[in-house]
Amino acid sequence: MVKMDEMLKLYRSCFGAGKIFPFLWNISEDCFFYDASLLGQLPYPLPQEGAMHFLKEAAFLQEDDRGHFRKHIDFLAAFPFHRVRRTRPYSILLRIQSPQQVLIYYRFVYQLSIDDNGTRSLYGILQDISLFYKENAALKQSLQHDAMTGLYAKTYAPEHGTDYKTLFAHADSALYEAKRRGRDNQVIYDENLEARQHKVAANDASSLAYQELIDHPMDYIFRTVLHAKDTALSVRLLLEIFAKHFHVQRAYVFWNIDGSYWPRLLYEYCADENDSGFRSHDPEVRRLMWRRYKENTYGRFTECADTTRLPERMHEIFDRANIHAWMECAMMEGTAFLGGVGFDVTEGRHGWTRAEHEVLAAFANIMHRFLLGQIFFERTRGTGTIYF
């Protein structure tokens, strides 16, 4: 039969090998009890009396960790022991900073209990896991960096995305912002960067973003819509950019999947907040616009530069809707007309330029691919529910 002192020696040997040290805080009497071997491991002396003051001072911890640790100690001291005699085990990580400014990592696993005499106690083990952290950091370094060049490897959580598409989009946004600010600039991506870029483009006709829209409309619109966290916000910002820089008063996106004369409005921008906008397109307006659709170089368009030049009856219909000029580009699936994107002018005639045709065609193409594709998906499933 193993004797008690031999058993204690065995426990100490096993705990010592694993750098595990038993620990007790008698909360009622405010004192510590621990094995003497712990004193050789801690970089700071551990008192036996005045435990609460020692813990609340927390001088042994990194300064950044002290506030959270003090709140934890306050919780333990005020724990309602009358409700439970023993808690489940808890585990916390302690980063103890040695006088030589070396971080030592400890895992503290403990339980709270109250005995029959009403003595409140915290007991557990303190384990030095510094070696584990060092080995883990070295392994992480080897996995995330190329051994030959020292550069980040493909396994590297980067801060601004976890996949190539997201990282590329965010880096692209930061690049455009750096270019907009001028030479010798560097920009770090943040979540509000894209929204700020669109707002700048909407309010600054000479901005780089606006110039990119004019020079490469498909690339700019595709990047804006595809990588947006809030698609609705990005589409509305694009409509605002179009309206302001093409000097139109309304810009809108609609779909006509049911073939009705009253299509569903998806998105709209009106320069005048009181303007009913696309909702003023009564069935007669829609019929007349659709009758004038025809193919041109950039796609299927319906347009009119000056509604006063239309036959009198037609002019009256458009005048009632306060439309003096319009241009729409259809979204097509084969020969099926799914909807469109368009501009209305309410302040006089408007000659439609090549740039406006190209931008509207690019926008219609993107809207078809990324929004109206969802309609077919939902219809195929038979749910009849469409989410935008």
URSUL-V646976 format. One record per pair of residues at least 6 apart in sequence whose ideal C-beta (glycine too) atoms are under 6 Angstrom apart, sorted by the first residue. I is the first residue (numbers start at 1). GAP is how many residues later the second one is. D is the distance in whole Angstrom. If there is no record, write none. Layout:
# URSUL-V646976
i->I gap->GAP d->D
i->I gap->GAP d->D
This chain:
# URSUL-V646976
i->16 gap->21 d->6
i->19 gap->109 d->4
i->20 gap->105 d->5
i->20 gap->107 d->5
i->21 gap->14 d->6
i->21 gap->17 d->4
i->21 gap->105 d->5
i->22 gap->13 d->6
i->22 gap->103 d->6
i->23 gap->11 d->5
i->23 gap->101 d->6
i->23 gap->103 d->5
i->24 gap->9 d->4
i->24 gap->99 d->4
i->25 gap->7 d->6
i->25 gap->26 d->6
i->25 gap->97 d->4
i->26 gap->95 d->5
i->27 gap->93 d->4
i->28 gap->91 d->5
i->28 gap->92 d->5
i->30 gap->21 d->5
i->30 gap->22 d->5
i->31 gap->17 d->6
i->31 gap->18 d->5
i->31 gap->20 d->6
i->32 gap->16 d->5
i->32 gap->19 d->5
i->43 gap->55 d->4
i->44 gap->16 d->5
i->47 gap->7 d->6
i->55 gap->18 d->5
i->56 gap->14 d->6
i->56 gap->17 d->6
i->58 gap->8 d->4
i->58 gap->11 d->5
i->60 gap->36 d->5
i->61 gap->8 d->6
i->62 gap->33 d->5
i->62 gap->35 d->5
i->65 gap->30 d->6
i->79 gap->33 d->6
i->81 gap->33 d->4
i->81 gap->39 d->5
i->85 gap->29 d->6
i->86 gap->27 d->4
i->87 gap->24 d->6
i->87 gap->25 d->4
i->89 gap->20 d->6
i->89 gap->22 d->5
i->90 gap->20 d->6
i->91 gap->18 d->5
i->92 gap->16 d->5
i->94 gap->12 d->4
i->94 gap->14 d->6
i->95 gap->8 d->5
i->95 gap->10 d->6
i->96 gap->8 d->5
i->97 gap->6 d->6
i->104 gap->26 d->5
i->105 gap->24 d->5
i->105 gap->25 d->5
i->105 gap->28 d->5
i->106 gap->20 d->5
i->106 gap->22 d->6
i->107 gap->20 d->5
i->107 gap->22 d->5
i->108 gap->18 d->5
i->109 gap->15 d->5
i->109 gap->16 d->5
i->110 gap->12 d->5
i->110 gap->14 d->3
i->112 gap->10 d->6
i->113 gap->8 d->6
i->114 gap->6 d->5
i->143 gap->12 d->5
i->144 gap->9 d->6
i->144 gap->11 d->6
i->144 gap->12 d->4
i->145 gap->8 d->6
i->146 gap->7 d->5
i->160 gap->10 d->5
i->160 gap->29 d->5
i->161 gap->6 d->4
i->161 gap->9 d->6
i->169 gap->58 d->4
i->170 gap->19 d->4
i->173 gap->20 d->5
i->173 gap->21 d->5
i->174 gap->13 d->5
i->174 gap->15 d->4
i->177 gap->10 d->5
i->177 gap->16 d->6
i->178 gap->7 d->5
i->178 gap->8 d->6
i->178 gap->9 d->4
i->179 gap->29 d->5
i->180 gap->28 d->4
i->197 gap->12 d->5
i->198 gap->39 d->4
i->200 gap->7 d->5
i->201 gap->6 d->5
i->201 gap->8 d->4
i->201 gap->9 d->5
i->201 gap->40 d->5
i->202 gap->38 d->5
i->202 gap->39 d->5
i->202 gap->42 d->6
i->205 gap->40 d->6
i->212 gap->8 d->5
i->213 gap->7 d->5
i->214 gap->141 d->6
i->217 gap->141 d->5
i->217 gap->142 d->4
i->217 gap->145 d->4
i->218 gap->144 d->4
i->221 gap->141 d->5
i->221 gap->142 d->5
i->221 gap->145 d->5
i->222 gap->144 d->6
i->224 gap->10 d->5
i->225 gap->9 d->6
i->225 gap->141 d->5
i->225 gap->145 d->6
i->228 gap->6 d->4
i->235 gap->32 d->5
i->236 gap->31 d->6
i->239 gap->12 d->4
i->239 gap->30 d->4
i->240 gap->29 d->5
i->242 gap->9 d->5
i->243 gap->8 d->5
i->243 gap->26 d->5
i->246 gap->110 d->5
i->248 gap->95 d->4
i->248 gap->97 d->5
i->249 gap->22 d->5
i->249 gap->97 d->4
i->250 gap->20 d->5
i->250 gap->27 d->5
i->250 gap->94 d->4
i->251 gap->18 d->5
i->251 gap->92 d->6
i->252 gap->16 d->4
i->252 gap->26 d->4
i->252 gap->90 d->6
i->253 gap->13 d->5
i->253 gap->14 d->4
i->253 gap->88 d->5
i->253 gap->114 d->6
i->254 gap->9 d->4
i->254 gap->11 d->5
i->254 gap->85 d->5
i->255 gap->9 d->5
i->255 gap->83 d->6
i->255 gap->84 d->3
i->255 gap->117 d->6
i->256 gap->7 d->4
i->256 gap->83 d->5
i->257 gap->118 d->6
i->261 gap->22 d->4
i->261 gap->25 d->5
i->265 gap->13 d->5
i->266 gap->122 d->6
i->268 gap->9 d->5
i->268 gap->10 d->5
i->270 gap->7 d->4
i->280 gap->41 d->4
i->284 gap->33 d->5
i->285 gap->36 d->5
i->288 gap->26 d->6
i->289 gap->13 d->5
i->292 gap->10 d->5
i->293 gap->7 d->6
i->293 gap->9 d->4
i->298 gap->59 d->5
i->298 gap->60 d->6
i->298 gap->63 d->4
i->299 gap->30 d->5
i->299 gap->62 d->4
i->300 gap->30 d->4
i->301 gap->28 d->5
i->302 gap->26 d->5
i->303 gap->24 d->4
i->303 gap->49 d->6
i->304 gap->21 d->6
i->304 gap->22 d->6
i->305 gap->20 d->5
i->305 gap->44 d->6
i->305 gap->45 d->6
i->305 gap->46 d->5
i->306 gap->43 d->4
i->307 gap->8 d->5
i->307 gap->11 d->4
i->307 gap->17 d->5
i->308 gap->7 d->6
i->322 gap->24 d->5
i->323 gap->21 d->5
i->324 gap->21 d->5
i->324 gap->24 d->5
i->325 gap->20 d->4
i->325 gap->24 d->6
i->325 gap->25 d->4
i->326 gap->18 d->5
i->327 gap->16 d->5
i->327 gap->25 d->5
i->328 gap->12 d->5
i->328 gap->14 d->3
i->329 gap->11 d->6
i->329 gap->12 d->6
i->329 gap->31 d->4
i->329 gap->32 d->5
i->329 gap->35 d->4
i->330 gap->7 d->6
i->330 gap->10 d->5
i->331 gap->7 d->5
i->331 gap->8 d->5
i->331 gap->9 d->6
i->331 gap->33 d->5
i->331 gap->37 d->4
i->331 gap->41 d->6
i->338 gap->34 d->5
i->341 gap->22 d->5
i->341 gap->23 d->5
i->341 gap->26 d->6
i->375 gap->11 d->5
i->378 gap->7 d->6
i->378 gap->8 d->5
